[in-house]
Amino acid sequence: MVPASADDVDLVANPTIYHIRARLFLGASQPRIQVDQTTYYTNRSGDHLDRIYFRLFPNKPSFGSELVLAQVQVEERDATLDYQSERTAVGVALPTSLAPGKTVEIQMKYNATVPVDNARGYGTYNYQDGILLLSNFFAGVAVYEAGGWNLALAPDYGDPVFAETSLFWVEVTAPQDLVLVSSGSNLAKVKNDDGTVTWTLVSGPMRDLMLVGSSRFESDSLAVGHIRVNSYFVPEHREAGKKMLQFARDALRAYQESFGTYPFAEFDVVEAPVSGGMEYPGLILLDSKQYATPGEYLEFVTAHEVAHQWWYSLVGNDQVNQPWLDEGLTNFSVVYYYEHVYGPDRARLAFDNYVAARYLRLKASGVDAVVNQPVSAFTPELYSAIVYGKAALFFQEVRTELGDETFLAILRAYLNDRRYGIARPEDWLRVAEQVSGQDLTGLYSRWILEAN
């Protein structure tokens, strides 16, 4: 954590704590990962819980993998398991109900394969072109809300993970030549007698964990205040990798000035064989294909993914059922990057070309849709136009209606109100009306709740 955010861990009451010991096997035709995990879960609800549910996303068909639980114990006693949601969730039965405020220790041992050249989904759980991507490889506790566990499963074109902020202590044993990049910070790297190394990684309050590794990675770094910004890239894309580092630096500066502090001591930009870009706490992935011929759109994607560090990472939301809340606000936030770096004219052009156009083309064809819907309610084409386009236009309308000073005050208050927590659309509207003193329900209904 940066010095100004050193006490932020105290803002999260009784977070789930993960101690993950992972071993990577990359020599065979299909890589695999072996994990020994201890989870300390505190019941933050008002209910007594008989089971704790974990998400097993490698079992999602688009991940092209299989996660096999070899052993699950609660307080060192074997547990009964209940698989749900196409085996992407498992309920671990507790020997006695867990009362509110009480903590339970759950131990797991499991193995998972990693697909090779997996073209389905975003490609973030994959081994391709010498780059290992391990998104959502671990068993993460599902979100408990409104008397039940949220086990919803998004289509392949939506983000799969809805998670609460947690703390991670991770030990990864891997081949000696692997350059490992992760959410959080690297505390130590120790050589083992068998030719492997063990990395020790620790996070601040983060709602997810990402690991990326390659023996081909080079890197370059610079500082933004107390933040170390790193760019990882393959040798043939060195020039593009250095450009991405500059884009990320400028985006962090713009968003910190606009919204508030980025709290973590590191930020990583990683070239990877993914579709477009993808965000994780403290780390973003950018499409390798675009590194080969980096154009203006890659700069936009970089600025978009960096903005997710505020809207998704610091302020969480249900990305499966209410994806517009982070994607729409993130897409609009890119305006602040362009205004800071290039000025208002370039910002308007970027917004028109990369954000508004996709929705306006849809609207011109006579089609519209309600914004506030789950991913599953949209086709891939509608999802892009409505969640990324129309939702961003809503935030533009609010800024135009209230003025930039008031709009930025709303965003800063929203960040402070829901920092490290989970926001709902009504939270954003509540904060916006409190700060502005205006009734925004008409504007909100017209853009978010109606199809026109």
C-alpha positions, 0 to 999 in steps of 0.5 A: 500500500502507498503511505497515504493508504497504509491504514486502508486494511482497517476499512474492511471489517473481517475480510476473508483471508486466503493462504494459497500455496500453489505449484505450477507444472509447465513441462507437460503437454498441458500445464497444471496447477496444484493448490493447497489453500486455507481460507479464513471466513468470517460471517459478516451477515446477520444469518446463521450459515450452514454452508460456505459456497466457493466459486470454481471458475476453471470448471466453467466450460469456456475455461476449458479446464477441470478443477478437482477437489482432492480434499476439503476439511472444516477445522481439520474434519472432512466436509460434505460437498454440494456442487451447484451452477454447473460445478462452478460453485461448491457448498462446504457443509459446516459441522455447526452453524456459523453465527454472525461475527464468527470465523471458520477455517476451511482447508482445501487441496485441489488440482486443475489443468490449464488449457492450451490455446483456448480461444473461448471467452476472453482467454484469461485462463490459458497457456498460449505463446509462452504466456501462462494466464491464471485468472480465477484459478483459486477457490474464492468464496461466493458473495452472500447477500439477501439471505442467499449465496450469489452463484449466478454464472455469466455468459462468456462475453461477460465478466464472470466474477462477483467478489468481496474484498479479501486479503491474500497471502500466496506462495507460488512454486514455479520453474526457475526461468518463469517471470511471475506477475501478480495482483499484490506485491512480491515479498520474496523469491527463493531458489529451491534445490529441485530447480524451482523457485518459490515466490511469496506474494501478499495483497492489500484489500483486493477482491480478486487475484491474478497470476501471469507468467512467462519466461519470455517477459521483459519489463520496464518500470517508472514511478507515479508518486509512491506507485511503481508502474510496471510494463511486461512484454515480449521482446519483439513488442518492446516499443509497444510495451514502453508505450503502454507504460506511458499510457498507464502512467498518464492514466493513473495520474489523471484518475488520481487527480480526478477521483482519488488515490490509487492505494496500492504500491504497484500497478502492472500492465501485462501483454497477453493473448487475450481479447481486447483487455481485462482488469484485475486489482493492481493489474491489467491485461492487454491484447498481444495482437494489438502490440504488434501494430499499436494504434490509437484504440490500444491507448483507449483500451489501456485508459479504460482498463486503468479506470477499472482500478476505481470502478470495479476494484475499489468500488465493487459491483455485481458484474454478472447482474448489474454490469453497467455500473462499472463498465459504463462509468469506466468507459465514461471515465476515460474522458478524464484521461483524454482531457488531462493528456490532450485537452477537451477536443481530443476527449470529445473525439475519443468519446464519440468514436470509441464510446458513443458510436456503438450505441448511436449506431444501434439506436439509428437502426431502431433498436434500444434496450434497458441498461439495468439488466444482467449480462444474460439479458443481452446478445453480445452485440447488445451488451457492447452497445448498451452496457458500454455505450448507453450507460456511459452516455448516461454519465455524460448526461449527468455531467452535462446537467450538473456541471463538471465540478459537481459531477467530480464531487459525486464520483469522489463521494461515491468512491469514499462511500463504497470504497472496498465495498459493493455498490448497487445502482441505488447507491450511486443515485443516492450519492449523486442526489445527496451531493448535487441536491437535485432529483435525478430520478427522471434522468436515471429512469430515462437512460437506465430503466427504459428502452426508448 
